[in-house]
Amino acid sequence: MIAPAPRRGAWLRYLDRLEGVVLGLGCLVSGHKPDRPRAQYDGHTFWSWCTRCQTRLIRTSQGWRRPTADELADHRLRAALRSHHEAQARLSERGT
């Protein structure tokens, strides 16, 4: 019995995954390449993505690197609080 050919979407997902692995090898050899123009400041540190492997990066005094789990959790908390404060500000503007 011949196995059915994978759907086109499955092939694209496979190729995307393979591309990520290949690009990730470049990061192992030469380090991550942050997307500096799109870096964002969260009020504490700068955050960006690696243009090669799409890994989340944080900028420290030593340069760009992958964040620790605690740093990532802190960043997410700051983003949630910022969204909450922005929503509160919009509501108070409407009320006046």
N, C-alpha and C positions, 0 to 999 in steps of 0.2 A: 504494500500500500504506500502511495506517495503522500508525504505530508503536505498539507495545504500551504500555499505561499502566504507569508505574513502580509498583513494589510499594509498599505502605504504609510499610514500613520505610525505603525510599529517600526518600520524602517527609519522613518525620520527621527523618532525618539531614540532609536539605537545610534544613529549617526550623531545626534546631538550629544548623547552620553559619551560616545567615542571621542568627539571633538573636545569635550570638557576634560577628558583624561589626557589627551595629547597636549592641550594647552596648559593643563595643570603641571605637566612634566617640565614645561618651560619655567614655571614659577618655582619649582623645586631647584632648578639649576641657577636661574638668574634672579629670583625673588619676584614678589608680586609687583604689578604695575598699576598703581592707583589711578582712578579716573579723576584727576585733580579738578578739571573744570566743573564737575558735578558734585564735588565734595560739599558736605553740609556740616554746619556747626550746630551742635545741640545745646549750646550754652555752657558746655564743659569741655568737649573735645570735637575734633573734626572726624567725620566718618565718610567713607566712600566704598566703592566696589573695585575689585581687581578687573581690569579690562580683559585679561586673558582667561581667568578661570571663574570669574564672577563670585569670588569669595568676599565676604564683608571685611573691610579693613578699618583700622583706627590709627590716627596719627598721634604719636608720642614724641617726646624729645629725642628719641633714638631713631625716629622715622616711622614709616608705615608698617603695620604688622596686623596679624589676625588678632581679634580681641579675645580675651578670656571669657568664660561663661558669665562671670560676675560683671564684667564690663558690658557685655551684651545685655544682660538683664537690667543693669542700671540705665543703659541707653534707652531700652524699651520703656522703662518706667518714666524717664524724662519725657519721652515722646507722648506717652499717655497723659501725663500731667499737663504738658503744653497744650494738647488738644482740648483737654477739659477746661483749662483757663481761657483758651480762645473761644470756646463755645459759651462760657459764662460771660465773656466780654461782649459777644454778639447779642446775647440775650439782654444784657443790661443796656446796650445801645438802643435796642428796640423799645425797651420800657420807658425810656426818657423822652 
